[in-house]
Amino acid sequence: MRRLIFIPLVIAAALLWPPPTRAYDPGVGVTVATWSSDTGHGYIGVEASGEWAPPASTTQEIRTTYYSEWRWGATILTNPLRTEWWVYIHNRSDDSIVNLLTPIMVITSQTTPGIGIERQTAGVADLYLAVSVDPVVAPAGTARTVTARLTAGWLDALGDVISAYVIHDSVQVERWTVDFGDGTRATFPGSGTRLTTTHTYGPGAFDVVVRAHVTGRAYGAFFTPDGAPAEQTVPFALDISNRASGVSALPIEYVAPVVTVGGSPSGTLPDGTLVPPDAVGHAALWWPRGLPCALYVRPIIEREGFMRSGGLVIGGATTRLVAYRYEGGVNDASDATSADTYPADAPVRIQWNTPLAGQAAYPVRLVLELETTYADGTVRTSEVSGAVSVSVVYSAVTH
């Protein structure tokens, strides 16, 4: 900013003018107005107005590196008589004119020499908040990057006499508030003029809204004849918001598990050996003729369930047996289990007294009631029908 000093020391027209001992009382008023929208735009306007006016009493003489030349412009026949002057500012070192193209107009009268010099100017800061989500469309459960960036354009009023502008490096985001559009909100401390965060979306479409609480300072100055600025700094604050629309997460497909009906036999062999049930189960097994069997029902998980979105697997699942339905069949046990629905841990009490010829086997027909819990907490139930194939042998062999 150039600071020009205006003081009448040379008079180029016949007029009684006070000697260069007269000082001026400076004054500057700075006002700031802000406006913002929900489409990312914000404006800060700063207006400065100032006046030089003769003081009530004479003060000390001022010596500066500049001096003024007053050129007569016109005389207005009023009461009292008024005269218009064009004031040019010279460098004392070489007499060059500083404001050749922009002389200052001053009006004097016979009663009030130097009515005063008044000036008014304004500066503007044009702010824009951009919000984006990357990627815009993605499978559900995918982490997205949410970015908000505040940019600014400046129109500074920098004059030789009066200045008004928003101080560039004072503009900053004090606080970010993000509404991710899925019921989740978060607040982040200010970090310059840019925010980057991540968020994971479930299926659906969302609008992401970011609000920036912006603060800063506006400056206005009016330069006195002795070169010292009468200046004022005014703080301001405003909220600017914008949104990223069209953000979506693809639907989630809950793929059911692939399950085979199995069983695990348990009982005491003729030699007294205890056959405990195993946890895995088998779709086909051997059991001795005429020997009571506790057949525990087991789901054989060929492929566990999983979550899929946009062709990508985004989560697994866990399947368990909740209950089963025994559909009856050949059962020679004295306390045989009847056809009905039973809890998962209840065995089928069963016995086979007659071996079948060749490769024939007894089928134990079951309907499994399954519960699959997926990674996001979703629970799905399903039924699987099938049969455990039991080959009856004479010797105490199991498989």
Sequence and secondary structure as in RCSB ss.txt:
>XXXX:A:sequence
MRRLIFIPLVIAAALLWPPPTRAYDPGVGVTVATWSSDTGHGYIGVEASGEWAPPASTTQEIRTTYYSEWRWGAT
ILTNPLRTEWWVYIHNRSDDSIVNLLTPIMVITSQTTPGIGIERQTAGVADLYLAVSVDPVVAPAGTARTVTARL
TAGWLDALGDVISAYVIHDSVQVERWTVDFGDGTRATFPGSGTRLTTTHTYGPGAFDVVVRAHVTGRAYGAFFTP
DGAPAEQTVPFALDISNRASGVSALPIEYVAPVVTVGGSPSGTLPDGTLVPPDAVGHAALWWPRGLPCALYVRPI
IEREGFMRSGGLVIGGATTRLVAYRYEGGVNDASDATSADTYPADAPVRIQWNTPLAGQAAYPVRLVLELETTYA
DGTVRTSEVSGAVSVSVVYSAVTH
>XXXX:A:secstr
       EEEE SS     TT   EEEEEEEEEEEE TTSEEEEEEEEEEEEE  SS       SEEEEEEEEEE
E  SS EEEEEEEEEETTT  BS SSS EEEEEESSSS   EEEEEEEEEEEEEEEEEESSEEETT EEEEEEEE
EEEEE EE SSEEEEE GGG EEEEEEEE SSS EEEEE  TTEEEEEEE  SEEEEEEEEEEEEEEEEEEEE T
TS EEEEEEEEEEEEEEEEEEEEEE  EEE  EEEEEEEEEEE TTS EE   SS BSEEEEETT  EEEEEEEE
EEE  EEEETTEEEE EEEEEEEEEE       TT   SEEEETT  EEE   S  STT  EEEEEEEEEEEEET
TS EEEEEEEEEEEEEEESSS   
